[in-house]
């Protein structure tokens, strides 16, 4: 049998990706500067902020939190 050589030439589309720009992230803060005193989720009233974060108020301990939902969840679990 003879060796068969197959050459395929086709154009491949080029995708241009925009440069990712850094975004300033506000540091998460609690009113006491420490971990939460009350970690009971139902005691927290959470409202979204315009920048994508949250403000949270604890009706039992009167603590407040400002930051990302990821940081808030981590603080509840800490």
MIDOSE-1310 file (N, C-alpha, C; in nm, 2 decimals, decimal comma, always signed):
residues 78
xxxx	+0,08/-0,12/+0,00/+0,00/+0,00/+0,00/+0,09/+0,12/+0,00; +0,04/+0,22/-0,07/+0,11/+0,35/-0,08/+0,07/+0,44/+0,04; +0,17/+0,52/+0,09/+0,14/+0,62/+0,19/+0,06/+0,73/+0,13; -0,05/+0,76/+0,20/-0,13/+0,87/+0,15/-0,11/+0,99/+0,24
xxxx	-0,08/+1,11/+0,18/-0,06/+1,23/+0,25/-0,18/+1,32/+0,23; -0,24/+1,37/+0,34/-0,36/+1,45/+0,33/-0,32/+1,59/+0,39; -0,34/+1,69/+0,32/-0,32/+1,83/+0,37/-0,45/+1,90/+0,37; -0,49/+1,95/+0,48/-0,62/+2,03/+0,49/-0,58/+2,17/+0,53
xxxx	-0,63/+2,26/+0,45/-0,60/+2,40/+0,48/-0,74/+2,47/+0,49; -0,76/+2,54/+0,61/-0,88/+2,61/+0,63/-0,85/+2,73/+0,71; -0,93/+2,83/+0,70/-0,92/+2,96/+0,77/-0,98/+2,94/+0,91; -0,91/+2,99/+1,01/-0,96/+2,98/+1,15/-0,99/+3,12/+1,19
xxxx	-1,11/+3,14/+1,24/-1,15/+3,28/+1,29/-1,06/+3,32/+1,40; -1,03/+3,45/+1,41/-0,95/+3,51/+1,51/-1,04/+3,59/+1,60; -1,03/+3,56/+1,73/-1,12/+3,63/+1,83/-1,03/+3,73/+1,91; -1,08/+3,86/+1,90/-1,00/+3,96/+1,98/-1,08/+3,98/+2,11
xxxx	-1,00/+3,97/+2,22/-1,06/+3,98/+2,35/-1,01/+4,12/+2,41; -1,11/+4,19/+2,46/-1,08/+4,32/+2,52/-0,99/+4,30/+2,65; -0,91/+4,40/+2,67/-0,82/+4,40/+2,79/-0,91/+4,41/+2,91; -0,88/+4,33/+3,02/-0,95/+4,33/+3,14/-0,89/+4,45/+3,22
xxxx	-0,98/+4,53/+3,27/-0,94/+4,65/+3,35/-0,96/+4,62/+3,50; -0,87/+4,65/+3,58/-0,89/+4,63/+3,72/-1,00/+4,72/+3,78; -1,07/+4,66/+3,88/-1,18/+4,73/+3,94/-1,14/+4,75/+4,09; -1,16/+4,87/+4,14/-1,14/+4,89/+4,28/-1,25/+4,82/+4,36
xxxx	-1,21/+4,74/+4,46/-1,30/+4,67/+4,54/-1,30/+4,73/+4,68; -1,42/+4,77/+4,73/-1,42/+4,82/+4,87/-1,40/+4,71/+4,97; -1,32/+4,74/+5,07/-1,30/+4,64/+5,17/-1,43/+4,62/+5,25; -1,45/+4,49/+5,29/-1,57/+4,46/+5,37/-1,54/+4,51/+5,51
xxxx	-1,65/+4,56/+5,57/-1,63/+4,61/+5,71/-1,75/+4,57/+5,79; -1,73/+4,55/+5,92/-1,83/+4,53/+6,02/-1,83/+4,65/+6,11; -1,94/+4,68/+6,18/-1,95/+4,79/+6,27/-1,85/+4,78/+6,39; -1,82/+4,65/+6,42/-1,73/+4,63/+6,54/-1,59/+4,61/+6,49
xxxx	-1,56/+4,59/+6,36/-1,43/+4,56/+6,31/-1,38/+4,42/+6,35; -1,47/+4,34/+6,40/-1,43/+4,20/+6,44/-1,53/+4,10/+6,37; -1,52/+3,98/+6,41/-1,61/+3,88/+6,35/-1,75/+3,91/+6,42; -1,85/+3,86/+6,35/-1,99/+3,88/+6,40/-2,02/+3,82/+6,54
xxxx	-2,09/+3,90/+6,62/-2,13/+3,85/+6,75/-2,25/+3,75/+6,73; -2,34/+3,78/+6,64/-2,46/+3,70/+6,62/-2,45/+3,65/+6,48; -2,43/+3,51/+6,46/-2,41/+3,45/+6,33/-2,54/+3,38/+6,28; -2,65/+3,42/+6,34/-2,78/+3,36/+6,30/-2,83/+3,43/+6,18
xxxx	-2,83/+3,36/+6,06/-2,87/+3,42/+5,94/-3,00/+3,50/+5,93; -3,10/+3,44/+6,00/-3,24/+3,51/+6,00/-3,24/+3,64/+6,07; -3,14/+3,67/+6,15/-3,14/+3,80/+6,22/-3,08/+3,92/+6,13; -3,03/+3,88/+6,01/-2,97/+3,98/+5,93/-3,07/+4,03/+5,82
xxxx	-3,08/+4,16/+5,81/-3,16/+4,22/+5,70/-3,05/+4,27/+5,59; -3,06/+4,21/+5,47/-2,96/+4,23/+5,37/-3,02/+4,31/+5,26; -2,95/+4,42/+5,22/-3,00/+4,50/+5,10/-2,88/+4,51/+5,00; -2,91/+4,51/+4,87/-2,80/+4,52/+4,77/-2,76/+4,67/+4,76
xxxx	-2,63/+4,69/+4,72/-2,59/+4,83/+4,69/-2,57/+4,84/+4,54; -2,56/+4,96/+4,50/-2,54/+4,99/+4,35/-2,41/+4,93/+4,29; -2,31/+4,92/+4,37/-2,18/+4,87/+4,32/-2,17/+4,72/+4,33; -2,28/+4,65/+4,36/-2,28/+4,50/+4,35/-2,26/+4,44/+4,49
xxxx	-2,23/+4,51/+4,59/-2,21/+4,46/+4,73/-2,34/+4,46/+4,80; -2,33/+4,45/+4,94/-2,45/+4,44/+5,02/-2,42/+4,53/+5,14; -2,53/+4,57/+5,20/-2,54/+4,63/+5,34/-2,62/+4,53/+5,42; -2,58/+4,50/+5,54/-2,65/+4,41/+5,62/-2,66/+4,47/+5,76
xxxx	-2,78/+4,45/+5,82/-2,80/+4,49/+5,96/-2,86/+4,38/+6,04; -2,80/+4,36/+6,16/-2,85/+4,25/+6,25/-2,94/+4,31/+6,35; -3,07/+4,27/+6,35/-3,17/+4,32/+6,44/-3,15/+4,28/+6,58; -3,07/+4,18/+6,61/-3,05/+4,13/+6,75/-2,93/+4,20/+6,81
xxxx	-2,81/+4,19/+6,74/-2,69/+4,25/+6,80/-2,67/+4,39/+6,76; -2,75/+4,45/+6,66/-2,73/+4,58/+6,61/-2,60/+4,60/+6,53; -2,54/+4,50/+6,49/-2,42/+4,50/+6,41/-2,46/+4,54/+6,26; -2,36/+4,60/+6,19/-2,38/+4,63/+6,05/-2,27/+4,57/+5,97
xxxx	-2,29/+4,55/+5,84/-2,18/+4,49/+5,76/-2,20/+4,56/+5,62; -2,09/+4,60/+5,56/-2,09/+4,65/+5,43/-1,98/+4,58/+5,35; -2,01/+4,52/+5,24/-1,91/+4,45/+5,16/-1,97/+4,36/+5,06; -1,89/+4,25/+5,02/-1,94/+4,16/+4,93/-2,02/+4,05/+5,00
xxxx	-2,11/+3,98/+4,92/-2,19/+3,87/+4,98/-2,09/+3,75/+5,01; -1,99/+3,74/+4,93/-1,89/+3,63/+4,96/-1,82/+3,65/+5,10; -1,78/+3,78/+5,12/-1,72/+3,81/+5,25/-1,82/+3,80/+5,37; -1,95/+3,83/+5,34/-2,05/+3,82/+5,44/-2,07/+3,67/+5,48
xxxx	-2,08/+3,59/+5,38/-2,10/+3,45/+5,40/-1,98/+3,39/+5,48; -1,86/+3,43/+5,44/-1,74/+3,38/+5,51/-1,74/+3,43/+5,66; -1,79/+3,55/+5,68/-1,79/+3,60/+5,82/-1,90/+3,52/+5,90; -2,01/+3,49/+5,84/-2,11/+3,41/+5,91/-2,05/+3,27/+5,95
xx	-1,97/+3,21/+5,86/-1,91/+3,08/+5,89/-1,79/+3,08/+5,98; -1,73/+3,19/+6,00/-1,60/+3,20/+6,08/-1,63/+3,18/+6,22
